[in-house]
């Protein structure tokens, strides 16, 4: 499926307070689970050097999705995304390797997902950084309304992609890491 992501993030949130607020507002709790991700770049590394393009294999609840993301600009709708389910993540890795893409990093995050109206609210906990929330919806107006309902100040919105946030805000050299998991950090 191809679409343009309409999403924003708010960093360093109080997870328990936000969950309580979501429940008070009647949000649908879709649960929390661990996301296992494999990040791939083109072998000459032009995608990673220029930033903005990535392939990702993500396994969540036994389902694996291959995603192409192109972060064209730091804006609410600045990311092109194409994704589809794959039945065998190992074979997908091998195929992508044969096509010239290199498995670059394995990473994990815990994600607690809610639906509040037409907006998906993902509370993400990565290794070694404070928890943040990502709002994804159909348009900027719905995101602003949801942020307001959750007492999130729009002036604090984060539009950079997660890799840049990890590198620029938290000083984690994610672009050169092979493992960014709760058990391994190298």
HUHUNOR-V313260 format. One record per backbone hydrogen bond with DSSP energy under -0.5 kcal/mol. CO is the residue of the C=O (numbers start at 0). NH is the residue of the N-H. Records with the same first field share a line. If there is no record, write none. Layout:
CO->NH  NH
This chain:
0->82
2->4  80
4->6  78
5->136
7->134
8->157
9->132
12->14
13->17
14->18
15->19
16->20
17->21
18->22
19->23
20->24
21->26
22->25
26->28
27->29  114
30->112
32->110
33->35
34->36  108
35->58
36->106
37->56
38->103  104
39->54
40->101
41->44
44->48
45->49
46->50  52
51->70
53->68
54->39
55->57  66
56->37
57->59  64
58->35
59->62
62->59
63->85
64->57
65->83
66->55  68
67->81
68->53
69->71  79
72->74
74->77
75->6
77->71  72  79
78->4
79->69
80->2
81->67
83->65
85->63
87->91
88->92
89->93
90->94
91->95
92->96
93->97
94->98
95->100
96->99
99->42
101->40  103
104->38
105->179
106->36
107->126
108->34
109->124
110->32  112
111->122
112->29  30
113->120
114->27  116
115->118
118->115  120
119->121  135
120->113  122
121->123  133
122->111
123->125  131
124->109
125->128
130->12
131->123
132->9
133->121
134->7
135->119
138->142
139->143
140->144
141->145
142->146
143->147
144->148
145->149
146->151
147->150
151->153
152->155
153->156
156->158
157->8
160->163  164
161->165
162->166
163->167  168
164->168  169
165->171
166->170
170->172
171->173
172->175
173->176
177->105
178->185
179->107
183->180
